[in-house]
Amino acid sequence: MSEVNQTPETSAIHNKIDQLLTENRVVLFMKGSPQFPMCGFSARAVAILQELGTEFFAVDVIQDNSMREGIKVYGNWPTIPQLYLKKELVGGSDIMMEMFESGELKGMLA
């Protein structure tokens, strides 16, 4: 997590992200919800996790713009969705698909 130019707001959102990642083994920051994804990339990420039978906590970044911008800074990753496993950024939809196809993601999530 970058500490550069931390404002009270960015510090608060980073603390909230830390808490979510600490409380949940697998977290998907996405647009929409698993039931109603709001973009194709988020839909693909959810489909991959569901195909693998993975329980995950979803965070709808559309509902909270500070979360939407904060997670991009937190993980130094510019796009949504973002998958975290054990507090570590795995990647976005394309990386998830590559790891799913190779079998690597299944092993990580087991």
VMD Tcl script that draws the C-alpha trace (Angstrom):
set ca {
  {0.00 0.00 0.00}
  {1.36 3.37 -0.98}
  {1.61 5.96 1.75}
  {2.32 8.79 -0.71}
  {-0.12 11.70 -0.50}
  {-2.39 10.01 2.04}
  {-5.37 12.15 2.96}
  {-7.75 11.29 5.80}
  {-10.22 9.98 3.21}
  {-7.70 7.75 1.40}
  {-6.33 6.56 4.74}
  {-9.85 5.65 5.88}
  {-10.66 3.75 2.69}
  {-7.34 1.91 2.83}
  {-8.13 0.91 6.42}
  {-11.54 -0.33 5.26}
  {-9.91 -2.35 2.45}
  {-7.39 -3.80 4.92}
  {-10.26 -4.84 7.18}
  {-12.18 -6.51 4.32}
  {-9.07 -8.40 3.21}
  {-8.30 -9.49 6.77}
  {-11.84 -10.73 7.41}
  {-12.28 -12.58 4.08}
  {-9.91 -15.09 2.47}
  {-11.11 -14.36 -1.08}
  {-12.35 -10.89 -2.03}
  {-13.51 -9.72 -5.45}
  {-13.77 -5.97 -6.00}
  {-16.20 -5.73 -8.90}
  {-18.77 -3.63 -10.68}
  {-22.17 -4.81 -9.52}
  {-22.90 -7.92 -7.49}
  {-22.34 -11.61 -8.20}
  {-26.08 -11.87 -8.96}
  {-26.07 -8.76 -11.21}
  {-22.58 -7.95 -12.54}
  {-22.47 -4.53 -14.20}
  {-19.72 -5.26 -16.74}
  {-18.53 -8.22 -18.77}
  {-15.19 -8.41 -16.98}
  {-16.87 -8.61 -13.56}
  {-19.30 -11.22 -14.92}
  {-16.37 -13.31 -16.16}
  {-14.55 -13.04 -12.83}
  {-17.66 -14.18 -10.94}
  {-18.23 -17.05 -13.40}
  {-14.66 -18.28 -12.91}
  {-14.95 -18.23 -9.12}
  {-18.34 -19.95 -9.24}
  {-17.04 -22.60 -11.66}
  {-14.28 -23.37 -9.16}
  {-16.79 -23.54 -6.31}
  {-14.99 -20.75 -4.47}
  {-16.71 -18.88 -1.67}
  {-15.82 -15.21 -1.95}
  {-16.76 -11.83 -0.60}
  {-17.80 -9.35 -3.29}
  {-17.42 -5.59 -3.01}
  {-19.53 -3.52 -5.43}
  {-17.33 -0.52 -6.25}
  {-20.17 1.19 -8.14}
  {-21.93 1.78 -4.82}
  {-18.93 3.61 -3.33}
  {-16.74 5.83 -5.51}
  {-14.12 6.21 -2.77}
  {-13.82 2.40 -2.70}
  {-13.66 2.31 -6.50}
  {-10.76 4.76 -6.61}
  {-9.20 3.54 -3.37}
  {-8.80 -0.08 -4.48}
  {-7.02 1.05 -7.65}
  {-4.46 2.91 -5.53}
  {-4.30 0.21 -2.84}
  {-3.24 -2.55 -5.22}
  {-1.57 -0.27 -7.75}
  {-3.89 -1.85 -10.34}
  {-5.88 0.48 -12.61}
  {-8.86 -1.68 -13.52}
  {-11.83 -3.42 -11.92}
  {-12.44 -6.27 -11.17}
  {-9.62 -7.14 -8.80}
  {-9.28 -10.49 -7.06}
  {-7.50 -10.77 -3.72}
  {-6.52 -14.03 -2.06}
  {-5.17 -13.98 1.50}
  {-4.68 -10.19 1.28}
  {-2.60 -10.49 -1.94}
  {-3.69 -9.12 -5.30}
  {-4.09 -11.97 -7.79}
  {-5.12 -9.73 -10.69}
  {-7.99 -8.79 -12.91}
  {-10.31 -10.66 -15.22}
  {-7.74 -11.47 -17.92}
  {-5.20 -12.79 -15.43}
  {-7.91 -14.79 -13.69}
  {-8.90 -16.36 -17.03}
  {-5.29 -17.29 -17.88}
  {-4.79 -18.81 -14.42}
  {-8.14 -20.62 -14.65}
  {-7.28 -22.13 -18.04}
  {-3.84 -23.26 -16.84}
  {-5.26 -24.75 -13.62}
  {-3.12 -22.44 -11.49}
  {-6.08 -20.55 -10.01}
  {-7.80 -23.78 -8.91}
  {-4.66 -24.75 -7.02}
  {-4.33 -21.37 -5.38}
  {-7.95 -21.32 -4.23}
  {-8.01 -24.92 -2.97}
}
mol new
graphics top color blue
foreach p $ca { graphics top sphere $p radius 0.5 }
foreach p [lrange $ca 0 end-1] q [lrange $ca 1 end] { graphics top cylinder $p $q radius 0.2 }
display resetview
